[in-house]
Amino acid sequence: MLIFRSSIGTTGNQAGIGSFQKEATWGTGQYGGNPSIVQVSNANPNLQWEEGMKKNIGFDFSILNDRISGTVEYYNNQTSKLFIEQRLPLESGLGSLDVNAGKMSNKGIDLSLEGYLIKNDNVSFSLYGNFNYNKNRIEDLGQVTEYVLGTSIVREGLPFGSHYAVEWAGVNPANGQPLYYDLNGNITNQYSDDDSVAKFGSYEPVYSGGFGSRFNYKGFEISTLFTFAAEYFRYNNQTFFQENPNFAQYNQDRIMLTIWQNPGDITEVQSYKYQREFSSKDIEDASYLRLKNITAAYNLPKSIFDRVKGIKGVRLYAQAENLATWTKFTSFDPEDDNNIATYEYPTPRIVTFGVDVKF
């Protein structure tokens, strides 16, 4: 079986438009120490919804009597009229105005596949997986070509969420000074935000997906699920505190045992004499592979309930979630909706036992 499909459509997004933004608003304030009425916001009658043009083409297939099935899809999503905070002249007395000035694209491929290695009346065993590749790009920002957004930069030509930081160059073994790269690629011991660059990836993963297996035998079930993300980078803000002598009154990381002490020491931990700064040293590869779920279950034979009125089946099960994670990320959890890891509780490991009764 082979089914081709394609779609195109437009959706709107109003999230980000506040109440009464069409009108200028006024509030109370002070002028020369006296009560006054001041303008709080500009009238914004031209603000519209963001628009998303979504296009995709793909096909579903199954072969060998449905023993192998899957989908392949290519999509091209263009979001226009993005909400952009446009800076106003200081003499206006107001800081900014929301405008529809941006454009962003998301292009990629979605794949899913399942294949039965064994399939008969008593036993079935299958492997399955899904994969997504997404290329995000800021296409247009209207009035400007870039602006800093927290620890990232929104820049035309780069993906959203691109990290923006001064590049770390190590520790001077002669005196323990921290070293950085300037905009020209030269090593310097002077830290300056003006030397920030966008070459450390994005906190939005390029690759993501999952895979696992399903096994059934005469009422017994065992299933597994692994999830992953790759080309995915996050700020580990915890290292700023755990590798910083200014916070020695709190727990420090064991790497502090390698802090620079004498000329000739080769280390990544600068001398306590110098200020610890935010830099690319704190940006880590957060790519991960996680054993997300294992489930084992047994369905009691239906013959047991032939004479039991009202009960159609009973399923006993045990389930474990988030059993193991493989990653280079040194904070608590690489899988987080926050770009900056700041001691959030990691995803918990949960073991559940239960009984499902069908009436």
C-alpha positions in Angstrom: 0.0 0.0 0.0 1.3 3.5 -0.9 -0.6 6.7 -0.1 0.6 10.1 -1.2 -0.6 13.2 0.6 0.0 16.9 0.5 -1.4 19.9 2.3 -1.1 23.7 2.5 -2.7 26.1 4.8 -2.4 29.2 6.9 -2.8 29.5 10.6 -2.8 32.6 12.9 -1.3 33.2 16.3 -2.4 36.0 18.6 -0.3 35.0 21.6 1.7 38.1 22.5 -1.0 40.7 21.7 -2.0 42.3 25.0 -5.3 43.8 25.9 -6.1 47.3 24.5 -2.8 47.5 22.5 -4.7 49.2 19.7 -5.3 52.2 22.0 -2.9 54.6 23.7 -3.1 54.2 27.5 -2.4 56.6 30.3 -1.6 56.3 33.9 -0.6 58.3 37.0 2.9 59.5 37.6 4.9 62.4 39.0 6.4 65.5 37.4 8.6 67.8 39.5 7.4 66.0 42.6 3.8 66.7 41.8 1.1 64.1 40.8 0.5 63.9 37.0 -1.0 61.9 34.3 1.5 60.3 31.8 1.2 58.3 28.7 2.0 54.6 29.4 1.9 53.2 25.9 1.6 54.2 22.3 -1.5 53.5 20.2 -0.7 50.4 18.1 -3.6 50.0 15.6 -1.5 48.1 13.0 -0.5 45.2 15.2 -1.8 41.9 13.6 -1.7 38.2 14.3 1.3 36.3 13.3 0.7 34.2 10.2 2.0 30.7 9.6 2.0 29.2 6.1 2.4 25.5 6.4 3.2 23.2 3.5 4.0 19.5 3.5 4.2 16.6 1.2 4.7 12.9 2.1 3.5 9.4 1.8 2.4 6.5 4.0 3.4 2.9 3.0 3.1 -0.7 4.1 4.7 -3.8 2.6 4.9 -7.5 3.2 1.3 -7.8 4.5 1.8 -4.8 6.8 4.9 -6.3 8.5 6.8 -3.1 7.5 5.0 0.3 7.6 5.9 3.9 7.9 5.6 7.5 6.8 8.0 10.0 5.2 7.1 13.7 5.2 8.9 16.9 4.1 7.5 20.2 5.5 8.2 23.9 4.8 6.7 26.2 7.4 7.0 30.0 6.9 6.0 32.3 9.8 5.5 35.9 8.9 4.5 39.1 10.7 6.4 37.9 13.7 6.1 40.0 16.8 9.2 42.2 17.2 9.9 44.6 20.0 10.9 47.7 18.1 13.0 50.2 20.2 11.7 53.8 20.2 13.8 57.0 20.5 14.4 58.0 24.1 12.7 61.3 23.6 9.4 59.5 23.0 9.4 58.7 26.7 8.4 55.1 25.9 10.8 52.2 25.5 9.4 50.1 22.7 6.6 49.2 20.4 5.5 45.8 19.3 5.4 45.5 15.5 4.8 42.7 12.9 8.2 42.8 11.3 9.8 39.4 11.4 9.8 36.2 9.3 11.1 32.8 10.3 11.3 29.4 8.5 11.2 25.8 9.6 12.1 23.2 7.1 12.6 19.6 7.7 11.8 15.9 7.4 9.7 13.6 9.6 10.2 9.9 9.4 8.6 7.0 11.2 9.0 3.2 10.7 7.8 0.0 12.3 8.8 -3.5 11.3 7.7 -6.9 12.7 10.5 -9.4 13.0 7.9 -12.0 14.3 4.2 -11.9 13.7 1.8 -14.8 14.2 -1.2 -15.7 16.3 0.8 -16.3 19.5 3.9 -14.1 19.2 4.7 -10.7 17.8 7.9 -8.7 18.1 8.4 -5.3 16.4 10.9 -2.5 16.3 9.8 1.1 15.7 11.3 4.5 15.5 10.7 8.1 14.5 13.1 10.9 13.5 12.8 14.6 12.9 15.3 16.9 11.3 14.4 20.6 11.5 16.3 23.5 10.0 15.2 26.8 11.6 16.3 30.2 10.2 15.5 33.8 11.0 14.7 35.2 7.6 13.9 38.9 8.3 13.7 41.2 11.3 12.3 44.4 9.6 13.9 47.4 11.1 17.1 45.7 12.3 19.2 42.7 11.3 19.8 41.4 14.8 19.1 42.0 18.5 20.2 40.4 21.7 17.6 38.4 23.6 19.0 37.4 27.0 21.9 35.1 26.5 21.1 34.5 22.9 21.0 36.6 19.7 18.2 36.8 17.2 20.0 37.4 13.9 19.0 37.1 10.3 20.5 33.9 8.8 20.9 32.1 12.1 18.5 29.7 13.9 16.4 31.0 16.7 18.0 30.4 20.1 21.6 30.9 18.9 23.9 31.4 21.9 25.7 34.7 22.1 28.8 34.8 24.4 32.4 35.7 24.7 34.5 32.7 23.6 36.6 31.1 26.3 40.3 30.5 25.5 41.5 28.8 28.7 43.7 29.7 31.6 47.2 31.3 31.3 49.5 28.7 33.0 52.0 31.4 33.9 49.7 33.5 36.2 46.3 31.8 36.3 44.5 34.6 34.4 41.4 33.7 32.4 41.8 34.1 28.7 39.3 34.9 26.0 39.1 35.4 22.2 38.3 38.9 20.9 36.3 39.5 17.7 39.4 39.1 15.5 40.2 35.7 17.0 43.1 37.0 19.1 43.6 35.7 22.7 43.2 38.4 25.3 43.0 38.6 29.1 40.4 41.4 28.9 36.8 40.4 29.1 34.3 42.5 27.1 30.7 41.8 26.1 31.6 43.5 22.9 33.6 40.4 21.9 30.5 38.2 22.0 30.0 35.9 19.0 27.3 33.5 17.9 29.2 30.3 17.1 28.0 27.9 19.9 24.8 26.4 18.4 21.2 26.8 19.5 19.1 25.6 22.4 16.6 24.3 19.9 17.7 20.7 18.8 18.3 20.1 15.1 17.6 16.3 15.4 15.1 14.6 17.7 13.1 11.4 17.9 12.7 8.1 19.6 12.8 4.3 19.0 11.9 1.2 20.8 10.4 -2.3 20.7 7.1 -4.2 21.4 6.9 -7.8 22.3 3.7 -9.9 22.9 3.4 -13.5 23.8 0.1 -15.2 24.9 -1.0 -12.2 27.0 2.4 -11.0 28.1 3.6 -7.6 26.9 7.0 -5.9 27.1 7.7 -2.5 25.5 10.6 -0.1 25.5 11.0 3.5 24.5 14.2 5.5 24.0 14.2 9.3 23.2 17.0 11.5 21.9 18.0 15.0 20.8 21.2 16.1 19.0 22.8 19.3 17.9 21.4 20.8 21.0 23.3 23.2 23.4 22.4 24.8 26.7 23.9 27.1 29.2 24.9 25.3 32.4 24.6 28.2 34.7 25.4 25.9 37.7 29.0 25.8 36.8 29.2 29.6 37.3 28.5 29.1 40.9 30.1 25.7 41.5 33.4 26.7 39.9 33.6 30.2 41.5 35.6 31.1 44.6 33.2 33.9 45.3 30.7 31.2 46.3 33.1 29.1 48.4 30.6 29.2 51.3 28.4 26.8 49.3 29.2 23.4 47.8 31.8 23.6 45.1 32.5 21.2 42.2 35.3 18.7 42.6 37.0 20.3 39.6 37.9 23.2 42.0 40.6 20.9 43.4 42.5 21.6 40.1 42.3 25.4 40.5 45.4 27.3 39.3 47.9 27.7 42.2 51.4 27.8 40.9 53.1 28.9 37.6 53.1 26.1 35.1 49.8 24.6 36.3 47.7 23.4 33.3 44.0 23.7 34.3 40.6 25.0 33.2 40.0 26.7 36.6 41.4 30.2 36.8 43.1 31.6 39.9 40.9 32.9 42.7 42.4 36.3 42.2 40.4 36.9 39.0 36.7 37.5 38.4 34.7 34.6 37.1 32.8 35.8 34.0 30.0 34.3 31.9 31.5 32.9 28.7 31.3 30.0 26.2 32.9 27.9 28.9 29.4 27.5 30.4 27.8 26.4 27.1 27.6 22.6 26.9 26.5 20.0 24.4 23.1 18.9 25.8 22.6 16.1 23.2 21.2 13.1 25.0 19.8 9.5 24.7 17.3 8.6 27.3 15.7 5.3 28.2 12.3 6.9 28.6 10.0 3.9 29.4 9.9 0.2 30.0 6.5 -1.5 30.5 5.8 -5.1 31.3 2.2 -6.4 31.5 0.1 -9.5 31.6 -3.5 -9.8 30.3 -5.4 -12.5 32.2 -7.0 -15.0 29.9 -10.5 -14.0 28.7 -11.8 -17.5 29.6 -11.4 -16.6 33.3 -14.2 -14.0 32.9 -16.6 -15.9 30.7 -18.7 -16.6 33.8 -18.0 -13.3 35.5 -20.7 -10.8 34.7 -19.6 -7.3 33.9 -15.8 -7.8 33.7 -14.4 -8.1 30.2 -10.6 -8.2 31.0 -7.9 -7.6 33.6 -4.4 -6.3 32.8 -1.6 -6.3 35.4 1.3 -4.1 34.6 4.6 -2.5 35.9 6.1 0.6 34.4 9.3 2.5 34.8 10.1 5.9 33.4 13.3 7.8 32.9 15.6 4.9 33.9 18.8 6.1 32.4 20.3 9.1 30.4 23.5 9.2 28.4 24.8 12.8 27.8 27.8 15.0 28.0 25.8 17.7 29.8 27.0 18.1 33.3 24.0 19.7 34.9 21.1 17.8 36.4 19.0 17.1 33.3 19.7 17.9 29.6 16.0 17.7 28.7 14.5 20.9 30.0 12.4 23.7 28.5 14.7 26.3 30.0 17.7 27.4 28.0 19.7 28.1 31.2 20.2 25.2 33.7 19.8 26.7 37.1 19.3 23.9 39.6 15.8 22.9 38.3 14.7 19.5 39.6 15.6 16.8 37.0 12.9 14.7 35.4 12.1 12.1 38.1 12.5 8.4 37.8 9.0 6.9 38.4 8.1 3.2 38.9 4.4 2.4 38.7 2.4 -0.8 39.4 -1.2 -1.1 38.5 -4.3 -3.1 37.5 -6.6 -2.2 34.6 -10.0 -3.7 34.7 -12.3 -3.5 31.7 -16.1 -3.5 32.3 
